[in-house]
């Protein structure tokens, strides 16, 4: 599924394209499932045109789970037939994961968790790495009280579980009332969005929180600054200038075989579960992107092949 120009979801249509090239350190993966993330529709709409070189026809998608089809001569960690997951963010945007075959730099892949289905595995890489790398940057550990904004979403629902796995004593998650039971099931204490959020959090942790993971920016950051005990442990994925002014840190997820392997290990240990909001066949990628673009998705949206 590819686009020939930036624009609305309707431009995302089936294409027959040549088999992508396999470079010296590249793994060609036959995709079984591909995760759908907010960044995908932003790329389709042209919002990241200044951040990454793009070439048309452009196949979106940075998340994949599949089977190794071929390897370049310098690849040492994977062999044909291996089952893998990948956060396939290359230096340019063209050969994405909404396809039967995707060329993935070796550094973007790890072994697929055995206990995960193909769709669950495909929903793990980008969101899981974002949660893990952000919480690691904040040095989340034993005894911490962690606030996760958007705790029922793709990144948020994994962040709650990862924070617990890293030893956090308490996790508070913002979510709509309809998602509070889901957030509780993940191991967090839910609080509603909106006015009075700081008071609701302090009712749970009167001394404030040790770590904040912000996924929205704006007002959420300002409230977080009121609640956090040390600004350096305020992490945002959404608002680099704002969080820096508040003394916190902006994070943009990076490919990492080691970090993906940690996440896969948590899945296989039963400590991390990818919740699937909905799956779509690959040919319905436009509809999947519309759902993600509309927001308020509980967990992950995934394409299946």
N, C-alpha and C positions, 0 to 999 in steps of 0.2 A: 504494500500500500504506500503510495508516494504522491507528492505534489509536484507540479511543474511551475508553480508561482506561489508567493505568499497570499494568504487570504483565509476565508471561512472554511469550516470543516468539510463542506461539500466538495472542495478541491482535492480531498484525500480519496484517491480512487485506485483500483487495481492497475498495476503496470507489469509488463513482462520485461525484465531487465537482465543484462548479462550477469553471469556468475561473478561476484565481486573478487577483486584481486587478493591474493594471499602473500603478504610480505614476509621477510625473513623471520620476524618475531610475532607473526600473526597466526591466529587460530581461526579456521573457518568453522562456524557452528551452524548445524541444522537446527533451526529454532522449533521448539515444541510449544512454547508460550512466551509472551512478551508483556511486560508490565506497562501500564499507561499512567503517566505522571503529568502534573500540571506543566512542567517544562515542555512537554511534547506539543501541547496546543500553543504555547507561547512561541515555540520555534515555528510552527505552522503559520502563525499569524505574523511572523516577521519581527517579533519583539526582541529576539536575541541576535539579529543580523549584525549588529556592531560588535558582538562579543566573540562570535565564532565564524570563520570562513565557511560559507555555505555554497553548495553546488546542486543544480537541478538536473534531472529529477531527484528530489530529496526524499529519502525514506526516513521518517521520524523514528524515535524510540531509543532509549538508553538501557532498558532492562531486558534481559533474556534468560531463558533456561532452555537447554537443548543438548544435543549430542555432537561431539567433535567429528567433523567431516574430513578435515585435512589440517595439517600443521606446516608452518614454514620451517626452513632448515635450522633456524636458531632456537626453536621452541624446545625447552627441556622438561617442562612441567606437565605437559598434556600429550595424550596420544589419541589416535583415531578410535572412536567408540566410547571415549570417556563422557560421562554425564556431568555437565557443568552449569554454573550460573555466572552471570556477568553483568557488571555495570559498564556497559560498552560506550564510554564517552571517549571518543577520539579527539584529535586536535582540530578536526573539521566536522561539519555536519553534512552527511550525504548518505552513508551506508548504515542506516539505523536498523533497529531490531524488528520493525513491523514487516518482516520478510521471511521467506523460507530459509535463506542463507544470510548470515551476517559475519563480516570479518572483524574479529576482536583481537586487539593487542593482548599479548599474554598477561600483562600486568592487570588487565581488567577482569580476569576470570578466577574462579575457584571451583572446587568440587561441589556438586549439587548435594544438599542435605538429603540423606537417605529417607528420612521420615516425611519429607514434603512431597506433595503432588507436583506435577509440572506447573500448574497455575500458581500454587503457593510459592514454589521456588522462584518463579518469575516475578512475583510481587515483592521479593525480599531485597534485591540489591540496592537500588537507589535510596529507597526509604529507610532501609535498615542501616546502610552506611551513614546516611545523614544523621540518624539518631545516635548511632554508636560513636561516630567521630566527634559530634558535638558534645556528648556527655563525657567522652574521654578528655576533650579539650578543657572541660570544666572540672576535671579530676573528680568526677563523681565516685563516691565510695561509701564505706560503712558509716552509718549514723546520719547521713545527709537527708535533708528534706528537699525534695525536688518538685518544682512546678513545671508542668508541661502544658503549654497552650495548644489547644486543638487536639486533645488526647484521644479522640475517636477517629481521627483522620489517618491517612496513609502513613505518614511519618510518626504522628503522635501516638498511635496505638502500639507501634513497635518501640517507641521511646519509653513509654511506661514500663514495658516488660524488660527492656535493656537496663533501665535505671535500677530496677529490682535485682537484675542479675549482677549488676556491678556493686550491689550491697546497700543501696539507698534504704534508709529506715522507713521513710514515708514518701509517697508520691501523690501529689495533688494534680488533678487534670481538669482543665476547663473544657466544657462541652455543653451542648444544648441539653435541655431537660430530657428530651427523648432518648439521648445517648447515655444517660447517667448509669443505668444498669449495666450497659456494655462496658463503660469505663471501670466500674466496680469489679466486673469479671476479670479485668486485666490486672487488678491489684492496686488500683489507684482510688483516691477519694475524690469524687467529682464535685466541681463547683460550677455554677452558671456563669456565662459571660455577662458583660454589661456593667452598668453603673453599680458601684458597691462591691466590685470584685475584691479589692484590697481588704475590705472588712470581712468578707466571707472567707478569704484565705487565712486571715489572722485569727478568725474564730477556730480554725483547725490547728494552726501553728502560731501562737501568739508572738513568738520571737522572730518571726519571718522565716524565709526559706534560704537554703544554702546554694541551690543551683536553679537557674531558670533556663528552659529551652523555649525560645520564642520562634514561632513559625509564621507570624503575621506582620510584625512591625507596628508602627504607629502607636496608638493608645496602649496596646498591650505591653509595649516596652516601657512606657512611662509608669504604668502600674507596677511592672516588675521591678523597676528601680526603687520604688517605695518599699518593696517587700524583701529584697535580697540583702543578705548581711554583708557580702563583699561584691562590689560591682564587677570585678574581674571574672566572676563566675556566671555572669549574664551572657548567654550565647544566643545569637539570632541568625536565622537562615534567610531573613527577608529584608533587612533594612540596615545596610552597612554603615551609612553615615550616622544614623540615629543611635545605633547601639554603641558606636565608637565614642560619640559625645557623652554617653552615659557611663563610659568606662568599661564597657563590655567588649565582646569580640564577635565579629561576623565570621561565619563559616560557610564555605562552598564545598560540597562533597567531592572527594577525590577517589579515583579508582584505587583499589588496594586488595591484592590477593590475600594478604594476611588478615585484614579486617573482615573480608567476606568469609574467610575460613572460620573466624571466631563466631560470626553470626550463624553460619551453617552448623557449627558445633552446638550452639545454644538451641537451635531447632531440634537437632538429633537428641539432645539431652532433655527435651520436653520443657524447656524454659522459655521458648520463644515460638509464638504461633502467628502466622500471617492470616489475617481475617480477610476473606474475599467478599467484597461487596457485590460484585457481579463479574461474570466472564462473558465475552463476546467472541464469535468467530472472527478471524482476521479480516474478512471482507466487510465487517461492520465496524471497522476502526473509527470511522467518522462519528458514528453514534457513541462509541466509547469515549471519544474525546469530548463530545458535547456533554456527557454526563460528568466527567471530571471538571470541565470548564465551569459548569453550573455550581460546583462546590457542594459541601455538606455530604460528601461520600463517607460512609463508615467503612474504614479499612481500604482495601485495594481493588482497583479495576484492572482486569487482565484480558489479553487477547489470546486465543488458543488456535493452534494450527493442526 
